[in-house]
Every structure is written in C-alpha cells, then in structure tokens.
C-alpha cells in the first residue's frame, strides 16, 4: 500500500514507530509529519495529508496528534475524507468494515492497551463489507 502519514509535535514518536513498522511490512510511506517536538498546528498537518492524498496514488492517510481527536476532526472537514479515530483492534476493524475509512487517526499521548502496530494491523487486514454500509458511506460523503 501507499500511505501518507502526518503528525504534529504531540505524536513524533508514534509516527516514527508506525512508519517504521509499515515500511517493515513492505508498505510505502510518505512522511509529511514533523520529527521534532517544536509546536505545529494539527489542522495544518491534516490539511497537508489530505492535499497529498488527493494527488492520487495513495491507499490510506494516517494523521496523528496528541490524542488523535483534533487531527481527526480537521481531516474530516475535507470532502471525501472519512477519518476514523481508532483506539483498539475492534474500532480499527469497524472503521474499515463499516465506514470504509480512508484516513485513520491515533494519539501520541494515548496509552493504548494494545500496541499501536496491532491496532493498525487490524485496520489494514480488514475489508469494507459493502451492502447496507455502502448506503451509509454514500450518505456520509453527501453531507458536505
């Protein structure tokens, strides 16, 4: 997969960790995030990721901030982006299976009960179920 990833200062280590894991799994990662804890604004990072994603050729966008909340809200302000804030394997699977999320968000300051790589793996190994979920996703996309 081709994946774009962006983060603010609250998720530097999580970004490095996830990017390294993804590359180790054979995925290509375009890093638009910061590598220092010097303050940047998460709406700007989400916008950069969305703009890059819209250029085409990407399968997934990953956005990260301290909690994942702000950056997921920012990403979802963009038409056609369905960004899910995931925090365990169940929410990761449901984000793909039911919502066909094309972006996911996580938090660098969150203490996950499951390693973040396992959460991401659950998302990547899931498939959109279609059916009644297709109608709902179409309604989501029509909201903006």
C-alpha positions in Angstrom: 0.0 0.0 0.0 0.9 3.6 -0.5 0.3 5.5 2.7 0.6 9.2 3.6 1.3 10.0 7.2 1.4 13.3 9.0 1.8 14.3 12.7 2.1 17.3 15.0 4.5 17.6 17.8 2.4 15.5 20.1 2.9 12.3 18.1 6.5 12.3 16.9 7.5 9.0 18.4 4.2 7.3 17.4 4.7 8.5 13.8 8.3 7.1 13.7 7.1 3.9 15.3 4.2 3.3 12.9 6.1 4.5 9.8 9.0 2.0 10.6 6.5 -0.8 11.1 4.6 0.0 7.9 7.8 0.1 5.9 8.9 -3.2 7.5 5.7 -4.7 6.3 6.5 -3.6 2.7 4.3 -0.5 2.5 5.5 2.8 1.0 5.1 5.7 3.4 5.2 9.4 2.5 6.1 11.2 5.7 4.7 14.7 5.9 4.9 15.0 9.6 7.4 16.7 11.9 10.3 14.9 13.5 10.8 17.3 16.5 8.6 18.4 19.3 8.6 22.0 18.2 5.0 23.2 18.1 3.0 22.9 14.9 -0.8 23.0 14.5 -2.6 19.7 13.8 -5.2 21.3 11.4 -2.2 22.3 9.2 -0.8 18.7 9.3 -4.2 17.2 8.5 -4.6 19.6 5.6 -1.2 18.6 4.2 -2.0 14.9 4.4 -5.4 15.4 2.7 -3.8 17.5 -0.1 -1.2 14.9 -0.7 -3.8 12.1 -0.6 -5.9 13.9 -3.2 -3.0 13.9 -5.6 -3.8 10.2 -6.1 -1.9 7.0 -5.7 -2.5 6.6 -2.0 -4.5 3.9 -0.3 -4.6 5.4 3.2 -3.9 8.5 5.1 -2.8 8.4 8.8 -2.9 11.5 10.9 -1.6 11.8 14.4 -1.7 14.4 17.2 -1.6 14.2 21.0 -4.9 12.5 21.3 -5.9 11.9 17.7 -9.1 13.8 18.3 -8.2 17.2 16.9 -6.4 15.9 13.8 -9.4 13.6 13.0 -11.8 16.5 13.3 -9.6 18.5 11.0 -9.2 15.7 8.4 -13.0 15.2 8.4 -13.6 18.8 7.4 -12.4 17.9 3.9 -14.9 16.5 1.4 -14.4 12.8 0.7 -12.3 12.1 3.7 -13.6 9.6 6.2 -11.2 9.7 9.1 -11.8 7.4 12.0 -10.2 7.8 15.4 -9.2 4.3 16.3 -8.1 3.2 19.7 -8.2 -0.6 19.7 -8.4 -3.5 17.3 -12.3 -3.5 17.3 -12.6 0.2 16.4 -9.9 -0.3 13.7 -11.8 -3.2 12.1 -15.1 -1.4 12.3 -13.6 1.8 10.8 -12.8 -0.2 7.6 -15.6 -2.8 7.6 -18.5 -0.5 8.2 -17.2 3.0 7.4 -14.7 2.4 4.6 -12.4 4.9 6.3 -9.7 6.2 4.0 -7.9 8.0 6.9 -7.3 6.9 10.4 -6.2 8.9 13.4 -4.3 8.0 16.6 -2.8 9.8 19.5 0.8 10.0 20.5 0.0 10.8 24.1 -2.6 8.0 24.5 -1.7 4.9 26.5 -3.0 2.1 24.3 -3.9 -1.2 25.9 -2.8 -2.9 22.6 0.4 -2.0 20.8 -0.4 0.6 18.1 1.1 -1.6 15.4 -1.5 -4.3 16.2 -4.3 -1.7 16.0 -3.1 -0.6 12.7 -2.6 -4.2 11.5 -6.3 -4.9 12.4 -7.3 -2.0 10.2 -5.1 -3.0 7.3 -6.3 -6.6 7.4 -10.0 -5.6 7.3 -12.1 -5.1 4.2 -15.1 -2.9 3.6 -18.2 -5.1 3.9 -20.4 -3.1 1.4 -24.1 -3.9 1.4 -26.1 -1.7 3.8 -22.8 0.0 4.8 -22.4 1.3 1.2 -25.6 3.3 1.5 -24.4 4.8 4.8 -21.0 5.7 3.5 -22.7 7.4 0.5 -24.8 9.4 2.9 -21.6 10.4 4.8 -19.9 11.5 1.5 -23.0 13.5 0.6 -23.0 15.6 3.8 -20.5 18.2 2.5 
